[in-house]
Amino acid sequence: MISLLGRVSPSHHHAAPTSWVEDLLLPPIVRSLCLDARYAGQIQAILMDLCPDPATIVYRQDVLEDLLRLPELATRLETLLPRLAEPAHGGSSRWEAGGVFQVTARLAELEVYVECVQELLTALEAVQTGLQAAGWHDLLAELRDRATTPTFRALQTELPELRARIEQAGSVTIGINLDAQLRPESATLLGIDAGRFAGPRSLLGRLLRGEAALPSGVTPLRLAGDRQPFGPDRRLFQDLSDLLEEVTTPVAQALARYTQIESRVLAGLEAELAFYLGARQMITRLQAAGYALCRPEIAPCAARICRVWGAYNLELLLRLRAHSSTGDNPPTVVPNDISFDDAGRVFVLTGPNRGGKTTFTRAVGQVQILSQAGLYVPGSAASISPVDGIFTLFPEAEQAQTGMGRLDEEAARLAEIFRAATPHSLVLLNEPLASTSPAEATDIARDVLSGLQLLGARALMVTHLHNLAYEIPALNAATAGQAMLGSLVAGAAQQDGDLARRTYRITPGMPAGQSYAADIAAQHGLHLSQITRMLRERGLGE
């Protein structure tokens, strides 16, 4: 079956560590893309498999675009989706004639396969003139090829007849002998019928007519395991099995002619349709609520650019919406532009605490991931080159092993980045080297930045080492690398003394030299006057 994701295999491109899945808060985005929770693992796998080929990414974008333009197609496919899963969850991938249950399971599997192929064909042919994506046309052509084969046509004709044979065995009649004390003594099969027993117990109904409190005469049975005995003599159940095999043997013989039919090919299509339909649902909901999402232009890999106008952190928006109590005042996020190109490919980001630096850094990574999956990105317009890997370093708790503190761990991970990243990678460092002195951290950070310049990868380093930003001209002059260094700063408007209002605007510029930590300390009651008052209230510190 044709893949709606294109033809690029994960083995065809560079494999990078996947610590960025948690660092960039990908799981909430995955959940927002899920029509059903059972698709979460498959959707996350698609996002993690960073597609490096611009043509394949555009192929995916076109598939999604048709779903966005043709809501009637999306509705029909969403209705069909649960049916596509049935062949994957029943029967074996390679069928051979076996017991009664295997025969009936295979029959049901082939019935669903034929129905799904027909319904997919009907859904696509109904909007054929409006389909623009090569992916949909490829799928339509393959479905037509399958539906016109002699084998498929034979299945269409024969399956109803085989189902009718199976339905001849709808129930069995059992005779039970009673002993002198009216206890069940023995039983035998009396007959097999197409109809099913239902309703009140007819015999008791005749004997005790008028008794409104009579329970139903049909008791559900539980399928016992092979090792669980039915009683001292299992002969009755062996007879039943032999009888049912007589019914299913002709069906098994007929199905043996279709062993080459592999219905599980629909399972892969199910996961891909779930991915696109979930993306369509998220995009339409957010756009209807007034949030900007756009189809990015996919630039050549060699350009190594990422330009997004009005970008924002999608996970933050989803979290704010989840906690919003009313739709009258939808939550807002501050948009920022992202720009990695020849004018600046490695950036130092400084600014106040809680100024939005980490949020912006995650937004850069999220935009890259969504674009390479073929999805819309948060923003009003975008032009993005694929990356071959994403490398992140976010603060972690100190490691437990002896001699492996936080600085050791960060240094080891930074070294690993330089061993694995290429000029076409994305590197996101969130406040590294904070566990050592500012002077020592500055020395190491300076070398790391120069190394990233030599590498030529797109990179962003969030830091409170403001002096690094002022050293950028000297570093650019000293390092003959493939990337220019630049400085970004998170904005804050000073209000009173050390207090400041965060603007959450990330713009090119130089830091003001303050992290405005004092107002955060004040919020937690850590100014001396607050501590003094707290202790006095407790009767201490007089």
N, C-alpha and C positions, 0 to 999 in steps of 0.2 A: 504494500500500500504506500502511496506517495506520502512523503512527510511535508506537512505544512510549515515546518521550521527550516526547510531548505536541505541542502546536501552536505553541509560541513560537519565532519565528525569531530568530537572533542579531542581525539588523538592527533588532530592535524595542527593544533596550535599549542603555544606555550602554557604550561600548567603552573600556576602560582599558588602559594599557601592561601587558605581560605579563612584565615582569622578575621578578615574583613566582614564576613557575614554577620558576626556579632558586633564588631566595632562600628559598623555603619548602620546598625539596627535594622537589618534586612527582614527578620521574621515578621514584624508587624506589617510591612509592605506586602510580604507574601500572603498573609492572612487577608489583606484587603483585595488581593487578586483572586481569591478562592470563591468559586460558586458554592463549594462544599469543602469541608475540612479534609476530606479524604484525598483531595488533590494537592495539599500543601507540599508534600515531599517532592512531587513531580514538578510543581511550579518553581520551587526553590532550586531544584537541579537545573532547570532551564536558565534561571537568572545567574546561577553560579558559573555556568558554562559560557564564559565570555566569548561570544562569536567574533572572530577577528576579520571576517570577510565583509567588506561594505556591500557587495552585491547580494549576499545572503541576508544581511540586515534589511536592505531595501525590500527584498522578497517578502520578509516577515511583515514589514510595515504595510505593504500593499494588501496582504491578507487581512490585517487588522482594519485597514482603512475601509475595505468593502463591508466588513461587519458594522462599522460605525455608520456607513451610508445606507445600509440595507437592514433596517431593524427587523423586517419580516423574516429575513434569513436567520438572523441571530435568534429570534424567538423559536423558529422551527428546530434549529440545531440544539438549542437548550432543552427543548422538550424531548428530543431524541437521545440526548446524552446518557441518561441512565440505561437505556437499552444497549448502547454500545459496550457497556461494562459487562453485560451478562455472559457473553461467550468467554470472556477472560477469567471469570470466576467460577465457571462450571466445566466439568470434563477435563480431559487431559490434552496436552498440546499435540501429541501423536496418538490418534485413536486406533484401537484394534478391537474387534468384536469381543465382548466379554460378558459379564453377568447382566442381569435384568436392569439394574440401576445404571450401568454404563451405557446400555443401549438407549434407555429413555433420556439420559442426560445428553448423549450425543445428538439424538433427534431434536431435543429442545435447542441445543446449541446451533445446529444447522438452520432451524427455523428462524431463530433470532438473526443469524447472519444474513439470510435471504431478505428478511424484512428490513434490516438496517441498510443494506445496499440499495434496496428499492426506495426507501424513505429518503436516504441521502441524495439519490438521483433526483427524486421528485423535488426536494427542497432546492437543489442547485439549478435544476432546469427551470424552476418557476421564476428565478431572477437572473437567468443566464445573460440576458442582454445588458444587465447592469453590472455584471462582474468584470472587474478590471485586473485583478491580481492574477499573475501567472499561476500561483499556488492553487487557486480555486479551479482554474481551467485545467490544470494538470490532474487534480483530483477528479473532476468531472469526466475527463477522458478515460482515466483508469477505471472508474466505476462503470462507465459504458462498456469498456472492454470486458470487464468481469461479467456484467449482466447479459452480454450477448454470446457468451461461450456456450457450447452444447451442454457442458456439465451443469452450468448454472440453470439453464432452461429445463434440463431434466429434473434438477432439484425442485424447481418451482412446481413442476407437474406431479412429482412423486411424493413430496413431503406431506401434502394433505391426505393422500391415500395411506401413508404409513401412520400418520397421526390417528386416522380412523381405525386402523387395526389395533393400535395401542388402547384406544378408548373402548374397545370391545370388552376390556377387563376393567370395569368400573367398580365391581364389588364381587365378593364371594359369599356363598351361603354355607354355613357350618352347622352340622347336626351334633348336638350334645346329648349323650346318654346319661341318665340319672340312676343312682342305685336305690335300694329300698328306702333309704333315709332321704331321698331326693337330693343327694349330693352329686355334683358333676363327676362322672366316672370315666368317660371316654368321649372322643370327638372325631368327626370325619368331615371331609369336604363333600358337599352335596352338589354344588354347581358354581359356575362363574357367569356373571351377568354384566351387561353394558351399563345398566342404571346404577345409581348409588342410593343407599339407604339414607333417609332423613326424616326429621319430624318426630313427634311423640311415638312411643313404643306401640306399634299397632296392636299387638296381642293384648297387652295390658289395657290399652285403650278400649278394646272390645270387652274385656272382662270387667274393667272397672270404670266404665264410661261415666262421665260427670265429675270425676275427681280433678278439680282445677289445679291441685298442687302437684300433679305428676311431673317429675323431672323429665328432661329431654331423654329420648331413648338412644342417642348417639353419643358414645364416649370417645373422646380423642385418644389416640394411641401414641406411644413414644417409641421411636425406632431404637431397638436395643443393640448393644455392641455385639460383635461376634462371640466374645467370651462369656456373655451373659446368658445363662440357660433360661429357657422358657418354661421349664418344668421337668419332671422326671422323664418325660418322653417328648422328643422334639420331632417325632414323625409327622405330625400335622403340618408343621412349618416347612419340613422338607418336601412334603407333598405339594404345598402351596407354591414353593419355589419351582418345583418341576413343572407345575401347571402353567405358571407365568412364563417360564422359559419357552414353552410350546407356543405361547402367544408372541413372544418377542423374537424368536429365532428367525422367522421370515423377515422381520424388520431389520435385524442385525445383518442378514445376508444382503439386503438391499443397500444398507448404509455402507457396507464394505466397498461398494463401488465408488465411494466419495472420500476415501481416506486422504486424497491429495488436497482436499479443501481445508485450509488452515484459517479458521474463523478468528483466531486470536490477533490477526493483523489489525482488526478493528480496535484493539485495546490501545495501541499506540496512538491511533487517531483520536480516541476518546480523550487522552491526556492533553493532546495538542489543542483540540477544540475547547477543552475546559480552560486552558491557558488563555486563549484568545477571547473567549466569552467572558471570563473573569476580568480581563483587562478592559474590555469594552464596558462592562458594568461599572468598574471603578472610574473610568474616564468620564462616562456620561453623567454619573452622579456628581463628581467634583465640578465638572464644567457647568452643570445645571445650578450648582450652588454658587457659581461666580468665580471659581478658581481657574487660573490659567494653566493649561497643559497644551503642549504643542508636539507636532511631529518634527523631530530634528532632521536637519540635512546631515547626511553621513558623508564626512570628508574623507579623503584618502588617508590611509594609515601613515604614510610618509609625511603628511602635513603636521601631525602631532599637535592638533589644536583642540581646544574645547572652549566654545563661546556660547554662553547662555544668557539671554536677557531676561531679567525678572525671575531668576531661579529662587527656589525655596526648598526647605527640608520637608520631604513628603511624609516621613514618619512623624515629625512634629505636628503637621497639619492633621494627620489621621488621629493622633493622640488627643489633640485639642477638640476635635469633632466628637470623639468618643466620650469625652468628659463634659461636653457642652449640654446644658440642661434644656435649652430651647433653640428652636430654629429661627426665632425672630432676630437674634443677634449672632449670626454665624461667626466662629472664631476667625481672626485674621493672622496672617503671617507676614513678616517683612521680607519683600523680595530684594534680591541682590544679584548683580551681574557677575558672571564667571568668565574669566578670560585667560586662557593659556595659549600662547602663540610665540612667534619669533621675537616679539617685543618683550616678552617675559614668560618664562616657562617654569621657573622655580621661584617660589614666593615664601617670604617670611610674613606671618600674620601675628600682629601684636594688638594690644588693646586691653580694656578693663576686664576684670573678672565679671562673669555673667554677661559679657558683651555680645555673645552669639558666635564666638570663634569656633567652638566645637560643633555647633549646629551647622554653621556654614561649611566646615570641613566635611561633615557627613553628607551634606547636600551635594558637594562636588562628587563624592563617590557614588551616591544614589543615582545621580543623573547619568553617570557613565554606565552603570549597570543596566538601567532601564533602556538606555539608547541602544546598547548592544544586544538586548533581547528583542529589539524591534518594536518597543513600546513608546508611547508618548512620554515626555519628560515634563517636570514642573517648570514652567516658564512660558514666556510669550513667543520666543523664537530661539533657535539653537542651531549650531553647526559643530559637529563632534567627530573626531577621528577615533576609531576603535583602539583599545589598548590590548596588549597581550597578557596583562596581569595587573592585579591591584595588590599593593603592599601597604599594610597599615601598622602603625605602632601607637597604641593608645595606652594610657596608664593602667597598670595591673598591680594586684597585691603582690607583696614580696614573696618570692618562691620559698618553698619549705626546705629544699635540699641545702645541706651545709655549704657555705661559701658561695651561695647563689642569691645575692640580694637583688634589689630592684635595679641598681645600676648595672650589675652583671647581666641580668636578663635583658635589659634594654640594649646594652652594647652588643650582646650576642645576636639579637634580632636585627639591629642596624647592620651588622656585618653580613648577616644572611641576606638582607635586601640587596647589598652590593654584589653578592655572589650570584643572585638569581635574576634581578631586574634587568631590563633592556632599555634602550632609548624609547621604546614604544610602550613603556609601563606607566602606571600611575602610582605615586608614592605619597601617602598621607601620614604625617607625623604629628601627633597631638601632645604637645608639652613634653617632649622627651627630655631626659637628663635633669629632671627636677630634683633628683635625689642626691645630687652633689652640689658643691659650692658654685655660686654664680660665675666665678672666675674660671673654674675648671670646666663647667658646663659650656661656657662661651668658647673656650678653646676647642672642645670636642665638636660643638655645633658648627663652628666655623669650618672645620675640616669636612663635616658631613655635607654642608651646603656646597662647598667647592667640589666635593665628590659627586653630588647630584648634578652640578653643572657639567662636569666631565661626562657623566653618564648620558645626559640629555633627556632624561625622562621628565614628564610633567610631575611636579612635586609641590607640596604645601607643608610648611612647618609652622605649627602654632607654638608660640613661645612667649614667656614673660621676660626674656632677655632682650630688652628694647635696644640695647647698644648694637645688637646684630644688624638691625635695620639701618643704622647709620654707617655701618661698615660695607654696605652693599656696593657703593661705587668702587671702593678699593678692591673688593672681591671680584667684581666684574672685570676690572682692569688687570688683575693678577692671574685670573684663571681663563685659559684659552679653551673653554669648553663649548659644548653644543647648545647651551641654554643660557639665557640671560636671567640674572637674579632681579627680583622686584620686591617691593614692600607693600603690604596691605595692612590696614588698621581698622579695628572695630571702633565705631564712634561712641562718644559719650559727651553729653552737654553738662558742664559743671554747674551746680546749683548753689551749694553753700559749703565752703570749706572743702573737705574731702568727699562730700556727697556729690553724686552725679546721676543723671538720668541716662540710661542706656538707650541708644537709638537703634541698635542691632543692624546698622548700616555698615557694610564692609566695602571700603573704598581704597584705591591706591593712595598712598601717603605715608608720612612718617609718624611714629608714635609720639604721644604727648609726654611720655615719661612717667605716667602714673597708671597703676592698675586699679585704683579706687577700691582697695580692699577694705578701707575703713568703714564704708557704709554697710558692707556685708557683715563686718564684725559687729556693728551697731545693731543690725537686725537680729543678731543672736545674743545681744546683751553683753558684749565683750569690751565696751569702753570702760575705763576705770570708774567713771561715775556710776555706770550701770552695775558693775560688779560690786562696788561699795554699797549701793542701795540694796542689792540682793542679799548681801551678807548681813547688813543691819536688820533686814526684815526677818532673817533667821536667828537674830540675836548673837551674831558673830562679828568679828572684825572691829570691835569698838576701840 
